[in-house]
Amino acid sequence: MTLPSERMLPRLFLILLLAVLALAGWQWRDGAPLSANLMELVPGTAPDALELRAEQRMQEPLNREMLVLVGHTDRQQAVAMAQKLGEQWQASGLFEKVQWTLQADLPALRTQLLQGRLAMLSDADRRQLIEHPDAFIQQRVQALFDPFTGFSLVPSQDDWLGLTGRIQNSQPQHGAVQLDIGSGALVADADGKSWVLLRARTTGNAFDMNLPLQVAALLKHSREEAAQSDVQLLAASGLLYAANGQQQATREMTWVGGGATLGILLLLLLAFRRLRVLLAFVPVLVGMLFGGVACVALFGHLHVMTLVLGSSLIGVAVDYPLHYLSKSWSLKPWNSWPALRLTLPGLTLSLITSCIGYLALAWTPFPALTQIAVFSAAGLLGAYLSAVCLLPALLKGTDLRPAQWPLRIAEFLVNLREALLQRARTPVLLALLIAFCVGGLLQLSTKNDIRQWVGMPQHLTDEAQTIARITGYQPTSQFFLIRAANQQELLERQSALTDRLEQLVNLDKLQGFLSLNQLVSQPSEQKQVREALNKLPQFWQPLLDVGVPVEALQAELAKLQALPTEDIDAALAGPLAEPYRTLWLGPTADGGVAAMISLQGLNNPSLLRVQALDLPGVQLVDRLGELNKVFAATQISAAELKLASCVLIVLVLILPFGLSGALRIVALPLLAALCSLASLGWLGQPLTLFSLFGLLLVTAISVDYAILMREQVGGAAVSLLGTLLAALTTWLSFGLLAVSSTPAVSNFGLSVSLGLAFSFILAPWAGRHVHATAVAEPAA
């Protein structure tokens, strides 16, 4: 007899499913709402608006620029290939600007040098002019007759005192890269080859879903083309890491999701020997749909990392139909609706406890884990509703005659446990297990690093290091943010900091830095230069002796005195300011001004924090260091979340099982989690934040196993068989995550897989009755 609920539930669920499908279609109306932005994965440290703007300014070159070296033993061949690639790339439409030559505006350069003769003098030249004007004049006399002093953009008759030449020669050197006068290319010589520098700036950034893959494909084609001419290409860019990450995520989604799916389908066919039983996979598909729709609805998009980790949901979602399918070994005949009614209380408790575990992740400060928590909880709800409302109708009338070999395996395991308990009682086994845990925990080390989120391909890292070695260009993620009330104060504060940074450079702890006070001096210093120039006539006799007309010198002095005091905005207008423009943040919301100092080739990041001490308005921005500290601090909150979720699960289980039963059911997953931690120690694997997040899930997912063994619907062997099938499907998902090339994903999968293995081994101790096929454990 068909009950009214058996007719209504499938219909109501199909209406809900159609509504969710319609919402999904609307969410995807403008294309896939997917994101690959790695910064969305990490916790925000709540920087103020100015700090956030500074970070974005410093990160932009990494996310939009590609640095390429074109190398050949013959310089002209390298230059020709760089020109050819530059033209091809510019025509590709992927790049906003492709530069392989230094296209300097010489008239503008000369104008800037002449206008900035007071403002742009280096500290050393300014001090010499003020303190040792005689030496200053002697050096100028030597420069007029020395052919080895270098090329000057401004002829001597326009700058008799040689101030423009000094400014030109004091500009920061860009590593080992030199200008090739003939071609205008920037070239570095290393490893027996000439390397032409090619810099390309893309139209979008590394977090675009398509652009990184297109750029990577273009680079691959260019490498092949260059190789035909025996030309070598080296490339470095955040775009290449993004492309690799997207390709890796696609691969891992394919083999984690695909591998788990194939494994589970094969397991279902081998165990139940009916093609129709493959309908048990319907809740999995529904779960993935519900998870994706919930994430896009709450966050506006779905991160590719969520899809990789969320694909492990397959193994958990399929557990719901397995709960009542496994009763076909004891129910003769087996019917879907009666089997569901028998297992519905356990199914519901399983959903509640699993969601508690997953949603505990949502309270961490990690946006990625919050998204994974929402995806998984919504996915499990969808799978549960599908398994309870729709699947029994789809399986109605199915004559299940499962294979007997799985039951024989379960009976063997039950008998093995009984034999073990006859030799060693539970307290003895518990003592041995605790000894195992203590030994492993003593060997456990911790490791927290934001770079665990990203798989760093060795070939990309090697190329980036080679480019850094050849060019001497080694930008760092750390920089200084300087705030001040006005430009004078800003330059003063920058000057105080750069004095300290110079000491690090002299000690080879820092390769170099770039600061606005290297481009333009303070107004007070410009005033000092004016005063020093007024005293210069009494020292310029050596210039008169070599034939420089006194009228020319007096006219030049008058021009210099007439030059206006230059501020930062005026200095940044000329071509020489190109490297400095990103450093100027301009006026701030509080009425002040702000700027940055970028760093090159840092050996020891801990040295930087000391440099900002006692300097007002100076702040070191070290996003990487701050995030690693957050990682370490969050381990404590993760442990607290773990305990809180366990307390909540105990409260949920008190009603059906009583306090002692609830405590026993939760104690077993906690012991399993402890064994998993110990195993990491024995295996030499570090404890990371991701291990703890994985173990959060263990305490939720594996409570399901303990509940199954506590209820023992159909007997101990049948319950153990249901637990074994559920564990196998979950292992298929999380076990595959453990071999991911992304350290965070691998660590997550390994800790969950180990925890679930121990959960299955310990689950029979949740039982309370003696059955014909098993003996309950002796009292602990």
Buried (B, 14 or more C-beta within 10 A) or exposed (E): EEEEEBEEBBEBBEEBBEEBEEBBEEBBEEEEBBBBBBBBBBBEEEBEEBBEBBBEBBBBBBBBBBBBBBBBEEBEBBBBBBBBBBEBBBEBEBBEEBBBBEEBEEEEBBBBBBBBBBBBBBBEBBBBBBEEBBEBBBBBBEBBEEEEBEEBBBEBEBBBBBBBBBBBBBEBEBBBBEBBEEBEBBBBBBEEBBBBBBBBBBEBBBBBBEBBBBBBEBBEEBBEBBEEEEBBBBBBBBBBBBBBBBBBBBEBBEBBBEBBBEBBBEBBBEBBEBEEBEBBBBBBBBBBBBBBBBBBEEBEBBBBBBBBBBBBBBBBBBBBBBBBBBBBBBBEEBBBBBBBBBBEEBBEBBBBBBBBBBBBBBBBBBBBBBBBBBBBBBBBBBBBBBBBBBBBBBBEEBEBBBEEEBBEBBBEBBBEBBEEBEEEBBEEBBEEBBEBBEEBBEEBEEBBBBEBBBBBBEEBEEBBEBBBBBBBBBBBBBBBBBBBEEBBBBBBBBBBBBEBBBEBBEEEBBBBBBBBBBBBBBBEBBEBBEEBBEEBBEBBEBBEEEEBEEEEBEEBBEEBEEBEBBBBEBBBBBBBBEBBEBBBBEEBEEEBBBBBBBBBBBEEBEBBEEBBEEBEBBBBBBBBBBBBEBBBBBBEBBEEBBEBBBEBBBEBBBEBBEEEBBBBBBBBBBBBBBBBBBBBBBEEBBBBBBBBBBBBBBBBBBBBBBBBBBBBBBBBBBBBBBBBBBBBBBBBBBBBBBBBEBBBBBBBBBBBBBBBBBBBBBBBBBBBEEBEBBBBBEEE
